[in-house]
Amino acid sequence: MFERVREDVRAMRERDPAAKGWLEVLLCYPGLHAVWAHRLAHRCWNGGPAGRLFARLLSHVVRLLTGVEIHPAADVGRRVTIDHGMGVVIGETAEIGDDVHMYHGVTLGGDTNEPVKRHPTVENGAQLGANATLLGDITIGADAAVGAGSVVTQDVPAGATVVGVPAERVD
């Protein structure tokens, strides 16, 4: 557990030039606090009905404290960083790979009420700009970038950059 915290703090310091030291990141980065609490909530969610209720309550309290809402069932990888955090929403069937970096206001939302995979998959190393909205069972490829304010409803290939409403490839 402590090694995961260390690698998260290290990742945030590498990605955010405003991060002046490890103690500042440890104490003052609500996006990381939300990810850490999600890890506990996710374990509880996978523990059965009683654990699911606790997981939902924990995620609700964390949302109130950090402004970041991560459904306890979402699958979040290692060294995922959320810069500023406020307004981030990550849905139930979302899958986020390792080393993903996202900014405030990002939504990984669903596009159906059916009990199916309905939220995005974000592969390793992707970057999601502020207020980017990703909707449905789509895949954002490894090392892809989604520009700020973009609305993405289709798959994005690995290494691509997309911007706009609707998002279009620009590289």
N, C-alpha and C positions, 0 to 999 in steps of 0.2 A: 504494500500500500504506500509506504513512504517513498519508495523508488518511483512509483507512478506520479506522486505529487511533485517530486524533484524534476522529473522529465517534463511535466506540464509547466512548471515555473520556468524551466530552461527554455521551453518552446515559446512561451509568451515573451520572455526577454529577447529572444532572437527575432520575433515578428513585430514587436512594438518598440519603436525607438524611444518612446516616452517612458518606458519602464526603466527606472534608474537603478533598481536593486532587487534582490530576491525577496527581501522582507516586504517591500512595497507591493510586489506582485502577489505575494502570499496573502497579504492582508486587505488589499484594496482593489482587487480585480473580480467584480461580481460574475463575469462570464465564467471564470475558472471555478468560483464557488458553486455556480449552478451545475457545471459539469461534474464536480466532485460529489455533490448531493445526488445527482442523477445516478452515479455509479451505485450508491447505496439503494436508491429507489428501484433501480433495475434489478438488483439482486433480490429485493423483497418481492417485486412483481413476479419474478420467476419462481417464488416460493409457495405459490398457491393462493387461495381466496383471501385468507387473513392477511397475508403479505401484500396482496394487491390493494387492499383498502389503505394500509399504512403507506404504501408507495404513492398512492394518489394524494393522500393528505400531505405527505412530505413534499411532493412536487408542487402542490398548491402553496404551501408555506414558502418554498424557495422562490416561486414566481412572485409572491408578494414582496419578498426581501430583495430580489435581484432584478426583477423585470424580465427574466428569462423563463420561458415555459418549455420544458422538455417532458414529453409523455414518458412515463416510466417504462413502457414497452419498447421505446425507440432504442436502436442499437447504435451506440456511439463508440468510436474507436479511440485509439491512444493519441495523446498530444493534440487533441481537438481544442482549438482556442476560439473564444468569442470575445472580440474586442469591443468594449463599451457595453455590449450586451442588451441594453434596454430594447424591449419589443421583439426579441427573437422568439419564434414559435417553431417547435419541432414536433411533428405529429407522430402518432402511435406506430405506424409501420415504416417510418423513416429509418434509413440505414446510412451511417456516416463512417467513412473509412478513417484511417490514421492520417495525422498531419494536415487536417482540414482547418482552414482559418476562415472565420466569418465575422462580419461586422454587424453593428446594431440594425435592428429591424428586419433581419432575414426571416422569411417564412418558408418552411418545408411543409406545405399543406397538401391536403387530400382533394380529390375531385369527384368523389362518389361517397354515398352513405352505405354502400355494400361492405360486408365484412371480408375484404380482400386486401391485398397489397395496394395501397392507395396513396402512398407518400413517396417522395423521391429517395433515390439512392445516390449518395455523393461519394465518389471514389477517392482514394488516397491523394493527398496533396492539392486538392481543389481549393480555390479561393472564391468566396461569395461576398460580393460588395454590399454596401449598406443598402437596406430596404429592397434587396433582391427578393423576388417571390418565385418560388419553384413549386409547381402544382402537378400533382398526379404521380403515377407510377412511371417516372422517367429516371434516366441515369445521367448524372454529370460525371464525365470521364475523368480519369486520373490526371492531375495537374492542369485541369481546365480552370478557366476564370469566367465568372459571371459578373458583369458590370453592375455598378450601383443603380438601383431603381429598375432593373430589368425584370421582365416577366417571362419565365421559361416554362413552356408546356410540352416541349419535345426534347428528346435526348440530345446531349452535347458530347461530341467526341472527345476523347482524351487529348489534352494539350490545346484545345480550342479556346478562343475567347469569344463570348457572346455579349451583346449589349442591346438595349432597346425594349420597346413594347410593341409587338412581341419581339422576343430576343432573336437576333440574327448574328451569324458568325461574322467577325470582322478581321480575322487574321489570315 
